Amino acid sequence: MTTYTKQQIEDLAGNALSQACAYIQDQLKVKTGDLAGLFLTGEPQDTIESILRDYIRREIEFKELPTD
């Protein structure tokens, strides 16, 4: 069983949001992340990262369930 710290989960969520933004910007051929920085600051960022943290915790729990 692998244990993840609160900080590791927070980092995973933050990195997931950054990766999602980078993917969208790449697909749209956006040259800067300025709009993402403005759009995803404060409450929007907190909300999305909170959802991602919950998702990460559920994945960890699901991964640890017995398979038989």
N, C-alpha and C positions, 0 to 999 in steps of 0.2 A: 504494500500500500504506500503510495506516494503522498506526502504531505506538502501542501502549498501554503505559503504564508499569505497574509492579507496583502502585503506589498507585491508579491508575485501576481496575485489575482488582479490587483489594481493595474499593474504594469501590462498584463495581458489585455485587459480591457482598453487601456489607453492606446496600446499598439494596434489593437484590432480596429479602433476608430481611425487611427492615422492611416493604416493600410487601406481601409475602405475609401477614405477620401483620396488617397493617392491613386487608387485604381480608377475611381470616377474621373479624376482629373486627367489621368493618362488616356482613358477612353475618349474623353471629350477634347483631348489635345489642349488642355489648359496649361499655361506656362508657369503660373504662380499659384500658391496656396492662399493668396490674400483673402478671397471670399470665404473659404473654409475657415480661416482664422477668425473672421468677423462673425460668420454665421454660427459657428460651433464653439462659442465662448460662453462661459457662465452656465446658466440653467440648461440650455440645449445639450451642451457637452456633458454636464452632470447627469442629466436624464439618460442619455444614450449609454454612457459608461456604466451607470447603475444597472441598466437592463443587461448589458454585456457581462457585468460581474455576476448577476444572478444566473445568467445562462452558463457561464464558466463553472460556477459552483454546482449547477445541476449536472453538467457534463462530468465533473469530477465524481459526484455521487453515483451517477449512472455507470461510470467506468468501473467503480469499485464493487458493484453488485455481483453476487455470485452468478455464474452462468449455468449452473446445473440445478 
